[in-house]
Amino acid sequence: MQTSDLNKGADISIFSLHPACRNGDHYIAGGGNFHIIKGISCRRVTDLSTDSNAVVYRLHPNCQGGDHYLAAHKYFYIIFREKRTLRVTADMKLDLDVKEYTLHPKYRDGLYYWGRQCKPPSSTITERIAIEFQLLAGFFCSFYLLKPASEWGVEFCTCPDLSKDERTAVYSVHPDVLNFLPGGLSVTKGPATGMWESIKTITNDSSALVTWQKKITKKVGYNKEKMTQMTHNWKIAASASVESGELAKLIAKLQFSLSAEYGGSHVSAENKSWNEATEEEEQLTLELKPKESLYLWQYKLGLGHDSVLFCRDLKITSEPNPPNEVPLPPAQT
């Protein structure tokens, strides 16, 4: 996703990643390049969708294993969360021009970190001096971090120095941006839920054995209308390999697979039907003892108040309480 304003959700565009640029552990933007870190290797490209001008190198041992990576004003910044340190280097391959700072407590809980490049110098000497002063004061070179949801929702902060509590500004994140981020749907839609829904109760009020035979109508598949609403303000590039409906499915499946900490259900819906939801009929034949009741249940997954996925399988119980088991495998961690 690319946007010109996280707060306003402006100019949101969706692009496909080139196969060589997928599955990175960290992505860094800066200086006209993108750096993709995977393990102890780094791939530098000028375009993530085309893998242009790709160069691969091995990270210096001191630059390996960081929890967060970002780039700003010609330097790379590596955050080591456990050590609470911020390592600054001009070259992640050679580890040149190194400085190390203590990460300020205010900035230790970020989910994502990134940097803004300095504004290019002006052509006049007077304006150059003015800009240089503002650069030193931290007005142009800023750091950003996305913080987890609080009582005010998900926010991002800007600051001139991650090691000091100076001139921090805080802004909200637009829902259209949040919908794309892992765990974002739990904020905009509500946490993922999984539940058995009662779709039919059958009772034999007589004193004789009864054979009950009828067709049951159930909804099966994916609630496309509810989920594609979140992509209405996204511009999906013609080169993208996925349409809005399919993209919404992928994001929803990811949300379900996340742990409860990030609003997920930690279940895998990969093997369930993800076709657009339709009404289906199923013929059932049941024998009921005198005065016996049977209860039919269907499992569904939802986000907040919206039901998103209706599983095909039915469960029949003799008690009015829903089944305890979850008919979906746990998500892979």
C-alpha positions in Angstrom: 0.0 0.0 0.0 1.1 3.5 -0.8 -0.5 6.7 0.6 0.4 10.3 0.7 -1.2 10.9 4.1 -1.7 8.3 6.9 -4.0 10.7 8.8 -6.3 11.5 5.9 -6.0 8.2 4.0 -5.2 10.2 0.8 -4.2 8.7 -2.5 -4.2 5.1 -1.4 -2.8 2.8 -4.1 -2.2 -1.0 -4.0 0.6 -2.6 -5.9 1.8 -6.2 -6.3 5.2 -7.1 -5.0 7.6 -8.7 -7.4 8.1 -12.4 -6.4 11.7 -11.7 -5.5 10.6 -8.9 -3.1 8.0 -11.0 -1.2 8.2 -12.6 2.3 10.7 -10.1 3.7 11.2 -9.8 7.4 11.7 -6.0 7.2 11.2 -3.4 4.5 13.0 -0.1 4.5 12.4 2.9 2.2 14.8 5.8 1.8 17.1 7.5 -0.6 15.3 6.4 -3.7 15.7 2.7 -2.7 13.9 -0.1 -0.9 15.8 -2.5 1.2 14.3 -5.9 2.0 15.8 -7.8 4.9 15.4 -11.6 5.0 17.4 -13.4 7.6 20.9 -12.1 7.4 20.7 -10.9 3.8 19.5 -7.6 2.3 18.1 -7.0 -1.2 18.2 -3.4 -2.4 15.9 -2.4 -5.3 14.5 0.8 -6.8 11.0 -0.6 -7.3 9.3 -3.3 -5.3 6.9 -4.2 -8.0 9.5 -4.8 -10.7 12.7 -5.7 -8.7 14.6 -3.0 -10.6 18.3 -2.7 -10.1 18.4 -5.5 -7.5 21.6 -5.9 -5.4 21.9 -8.5 -2.7 24.4 -8.4 0.2 25.0 -9.9 3.5 24.3 -7.9 6.6 27.2 -7.1 8.9 26.9 -9.2 12.1 26.3 -6.0 14.1 23.4 -5.2 11.9 21.7 -8.6 12.1 18.7 -9.6 14.3 17.2 -6.1 14.6 13.6 -5.8 15.7 13.0 -2.8 13.5 14.9 -1.1 10.6 14.4 2.3 9.1 16.3 4.8 7.0 16.6 8.6 7.3 19.0 11.3 6.1 21.5 8.8 4.6 21.7 6.6 7.6 20.2 3.3 8.7 18.6 3.0 12.1 18.3 -0.4 13.7 16.2 -0.9 16.9 17.1 -3.8 19.2 14.1 -4.0 21.5 15.5 -6.2 24.2 18.7 -4.1 24.6 16.6 -1.0 24.2 19.2 0.4 21.8 19.2 2.3 18.6 22.2 1.6 16.3 23.0 4.1 13.6 25.2 3.1 10.6 25.9 4.5 7.2 26.3 1.0 5.7 24.6 -2.2 6.9 27.1 -4.3 4.9 30.2 -2.8 6.4 28.8 -1.1 9.5 30.5 2.2 8.9 30.2 5.5 10.8 28.5 3.8 13.7 26.7 5.5 16.6 24.6 3.8 19.3 22.0 5.4 21.5 19.4 4.3 24.1 16.0 4.2 22.7 13.8 6.6 24.6 11.1 4.8 26.7 8.4 6.8 24.9 9.3 5.2 21.6 9.8 1.6 22.7 6.3 0.3 21.9 6.2 1.0 18.2 4.7 -1.6 15.8 6.3 0.0 12.7 9.1 2.6 12.4 10.1 4.7 9.4 12.0 7.8 8.6 11.5 10.8 6.4 14.3 12.0 4.1 15.6 15.5 4.5 14.3 18.3 2.2 16.7 19.0 -0.6 18.8 22.2 -0.1 17.5 25.3 -1.7 19.5 27.2 -4.4 20.2 30.4 -2.5 22.8 30.7 0.3 20.3 32.4 2.7 17.7 29.7 2.2 20.4 27.0 2.5 21.4 28.4 5.9 17.8 28.6 7.0 17.1 25.0 5.9 20.3 23.7 7.6 19.2 25.3 10.9 15.8 23.7 10.6 17.5 20.3 9.8 19.5 20.6 12.9 16.4 21.5 14.9 14.7 18.4 13.6 11.9 20.2 11.6 12.6 18.4 8.3 14.3 15.1 9.3 11.7 13.3 11.3 11.1 9.8 12.6 7.8 8.1 12.6 6.4 5.2 14.6 3.0 3.5 14.5 1.8 2.8 18.1 -0.7 0.0 19.1 -4.3 0.9 19.8 -5.0 2.9 22.9 -8.1 4.6 24.3 -7.7 7.0 21.3 -7.3 4.2 18.7 -4.2 3.6 16.6 -1.9 6.6 16.3 1.4 7.5 14.7 4.0 9.8 16.2 6.6 12.1 14.7 9.8 13.1 16.5 13.2 14.5 15.5 15.2 12.1 17.7 14.2 8.6 18.9 16.6 8.8 21.8 15.1 12.0 23.2 11.6 13.2 24.1 11.6 16.3 21.9 8.7 17.9 20.0 6.6 14.8 19.6 3.5 15.1 17.5 0.7 12.5 17.5 -1.9 11.9 14.8 -4.6 9.3 14.3 -4.4 6.7 11.5 -7.2 6.7 8.9 -9.4 3.6 8.8 -8.7 3.0 5.1 -5.0 2.6 6.0 -5.7 0.5 9.1 -7.7 -2.0 7.1 -4.6 -3.0 5.2 -2.4 -3.5 8.2 -2.2 -6.8 10.1 -4.6 -6.6 13.0 -6.2 -3.4 11.6 -9.6 -5.0 11.0 -9.9 -5.6 14.7 -9.8 -1.8 15.2 -12.1 -0.8 12.3 -14.5 -3.8 12.3 -14.0 -5.4 15.7 -12.1 -8.5 16.9 -12.5 -11.8 15.1 -15.1 -14.1 16.5 -15.9 -17.8 15.9 -19.2 -19.2 17.1 -21.8 -21.9 16.5 -25.1 -20.5 15.3 -28.4 -22.4 15.9 -30.1 -22.7 12.6 -32.9 -25.2 13.5 -34.5 -26.9 16.5 -36.4 -30.1 15.9 -38.7 -31.5 18.6 -40.8 -34.7 18.8 -43.8 -33.8 21.0 -45.4 -37.2 20.5 -45.0 -40.4 22.5 -43.8 -42.4 19.5 -40.6 -42.7 17.5 -40.7 -40.2 14.7 -38.7 -40.0 11.5 -38.0 -36.4 10.6 -37.1 -35.7 6.9 -36.7 -32.2 5.5 -34.4 -29.9 3.6 -32.4 -27.4 5.6 -31.4 -24.1 4.0 -28.0 -22.7 5.1 -25.8 -19.8 4.0 -22.3 -21.1 2.8 -19.3 -19.1 1.8 -17.8 -15.6 2.1 -19.8 -12.4 2.8 -18.2 -10.5 -0.1 -20.4 -7.4 0.3 -19.4 -6.7 3.9 -15.6 -7.1 3.3 -15.2 -5.3 -0.1 -16.6 -2.2 1.5 -13.1 -1.6 3.0 -11.5 -1.4 -0.4 -13.8 1.2 -1.9 -11.2 4.0 -1.5 -8.3 2.0 -2.6 -6.9 2.4 -6.1 -5.6 -1.0 -7.2 -2.9 -0.7 -9.9 -3.6 -2.4 -13.2 -0.4 -4.4 -12.8 -1.6 -5.8 -9.4 -2.3 -9.5 -9.5 -5.4 -9.4 -7.3 -8.8 -7.8 -7.5 -10.4 -5.9 -4.6 -12.6 -8.8 -3.7 -9.8 -11.3 -3.6 -7.6 -8.8 -1.7 -10.3 -8.4 0.9 -10.4 -12.1 1.3 -6.7 -12.4 1.9 -6.8 -9.7 4.5 -9.7 -11.2 6.3 -8.0 -14.7 6.3 -4.9 -13.1 7.8 -7.0 -11.4 10.5 -8.6 -14.7 11.5 -5.2 -16.4 11.8 -3.8 -13.8 14.2 -3.7 -14.4 17.9 -6.3 -12.8 20.3 -3.6 -10.2 21.2 -4.1 -8.7 17.7 -7.8 -9.2 17.5 -7.7 -12.6 15.7 -9.0 -16.1 16.4 -5.8 -18.0 15.7 -7.6 -20.3 13.2 -6.8 -21.2 9.6 -9.7 -20.8 7.1 -7.5 -21.8 4.1 -9.4 -25.0 3.5 -12.9 -23.6 3.8 -15.0 -22.3 0.9 -14.3 -18.7 0.1 -16.7 -18.4 -2.8 -19.3 -15.7 -2.5 -21.9 -16.7 0.0 -25.0 -18.5 -1.4 -28.0 -20.3 0.0 -27.7 -24.0 -0.1 -30.1 -26.8 0.7 -29.2 -30.0 2.5 -31.5 -33.1 2.9 -31.6 -34.4 6.4 -33.2 -37.6 7.8 -33.3 -37.9 11.6 -35.0 -40.3 14.0 -36.3 -38.7 17.2 -37.3 -40.5 20.3 -40.5 -39.6 22.1 -40.3 -36.1 23.6 -36.7 -35.7 22.2 -35.3 -32.5 20.8 -32.3 -32.1 18.4 -30.4 -28.9 17.7 -28.7 -28.0 14.4 -25.7 -25.7 14.5 -23.5 -24.0 11.8 -20.1 -22.5 12.5 -19.4 -19.0 11.4 -16.5 -16.5 11.6 -17.1 -12.8 12.0 -15.4 -9.5 12.5 -17.1 -7.3 15.1 -20.8 -7.5 14.4 -20.4 -8.6 10.8 -20.5 -12.3 9.9 -17.9 -13.0 7.2 -17.5 -16.7 6.7 -20.2 -19.4 6.9 -18.7 -22.9 7.2 -20.4 -25.7 5.3 -20.4 -28.3 8.0 -23.4 -28.8 10.3 -23.4 -30.2 13.9 -26.3 -31.9 15.6 -26.6 -32.0 19.3 -29.2 -33.3 21.8 -28.5 -30.3 24.1 -29.4 -26.6 23.6 -25.8 -25.6 24.3 -23.5 -25.0 21.3 -20.7 -27.5 20.7 -17.4 -26.9 22.3 -15.0 -27.8 19.5 -13.8 -25.5 16.8 -14.1 -27.1 13.3 -11.1 -25.2 11.9 -7.4 -26.1 12.4 -5.2 -23.7 14.4 -3.2 -21.2 12.4 0.4 -21.9 11.8 2.7 -19.8 13.9 
